[in-house]
Amino acid sequence: MTRRIMRFSAIVSLCTVAACAAVPNDIRREALNDGDVPLLLSSKPTSNVTPFTKQLVCYGEQLKSGNSKPVAIAVGNIRDYTGKQSDLEGYLVTQGGALMAYTALGHLVPGISLYERFDTQIADAELAYLANRQLGNGGQHETVDQQTGETNQVPWMPYYGGSVLQSDYFIVGGITELNFNIQSGGAELGISGIGAKARIYTMNVGLDLRIVGSQSLRVHDTVSIQKQITGYEVGADIFRFFDDTLWDVNSGAKNQEPLHLAVRMAIESALLEIVPTVTGVPAENCDQSPPPIGQTM
C-alpha cells in the first residue's frame, strides 16, 4: 500500500512538473520568409506603460490647461552609480536612465517644452556642415555678399545663428543604490526524500535626481526615490527509490518584479515631485499611488 502511495505521489509530481513547463497559448512558431527556419514568437510589442503613466498624462493636461508659458526642460546624464556588474551579464542596472526620463517627460508635452541635450551628435554635425557651407536641401538660396552687396543664388543653406532655443531647466542625477536581499525568509521540509520549499525575498533600487536652472545653475529641487522589488520561489521534489528505480522529480515556480521597470517607475515618481517646483502647478490632483495589486492600470 505504501509503495502505491509513493508511486501515486511521484506521478502527481510529474504532472505538476509538466504543468509548470506547459507552453503558453500565445507562443507559436512562424517562418517570416520563404525558406527560413520557423522562429519562436509570442506576444506582440505593446506600449511600455507603468502605474505612473496615467498620472504623468494627467499632470501634462493640467500644465496644458494653464495660462502660463510652458517651461523648457532638458535632460542631462542620469548615470548608473551603483557599480554593480556581473561577469556574465555586464551591468546589473540599466544605463538608460536619461532615456526613461525623456520618455516620462514626453507625457507632459505640450504642457512643457522638451529639448534635446543628451545626444546632440547629429545636430552638432548638421551645424558643422552649415558652418562649412556644405549643407543643402536641394534648392537654391539667396545670399548677400557682405563686401559687394550683390545677391547670389547658392546651393548651400545660409545660417545666421539662433535656431537652437535655450532651455530653462535641466534634470540630472543618477541611480545610486542597488541593495540585494534586504529581507528574505522561507521554509523547506523534506521527509524520506520527499520535500517542499518556499522562499520570498526583497531588494531595492534607489536614485537621486535634481532640477537645475540652465542659465543660473541654481538647483531648484532635489529628490531621492527608492523602489522595493519582491520575488518568490516555491517548489517540491521527490528523490528516492521505488523498487529498483530511482525517481528524481522537481517542480516549482519563480517570479520577481522586473528590476528595470522599478527604475523606470522610480524616475517617473521623482519627476512628478521635482517638475512642479519649477512649473508652479502642483501635481496633487493627479494621484501618484499605483493601483492595488490585481487591478488594471
HELIX and SHEET records of a PDB file:
HELIX    1   1 THR A    2  CYS A   20  1                                  19    
HELIX    2   2 THR A   53  SER A   65  1                                  13    
HELIX    3   3 GLY A   97  GLY A  106  1                                  10    
HELIX    4   4 GLN A  121  ALA A  131  1                                  11    
HELIX    5   5 LEU A  259  THR A  279  1                                  21    
SHEET    1   A 2 ARG A  28  GLU A  30  0                                        
SHEET    2   A 2 LEU A  39  LEU A  41 -1                                        
SHEET    1   B 6 SER A 113  TYR A 115  0                                        
SHEET    2   B 6 ALA A  72  ASP A  80  1                                        
SHEET    3   B 6 TYR A 169  ILE A 191  1                                        
SHEET    4   B 6 ILE A 194  GLY A 213 -1                                        
SHEET    5   B 6 VAL A 219  PHE A 242 -1                                        
SHEET    6   B 6 THR A 245  GLN A 256 -1                                        
SHEET    1   C 2 GLN A  85  SER A  86  0                                        
SHEET    2   C 2 GLY A  90  TYR A  91 -1                                        
SHEET    1   D 2 HIS A 141  VAL A 144  0                                        
SHEET    2   D 2 THR A 151  VAL A 154 -1                                        
END                                                                             
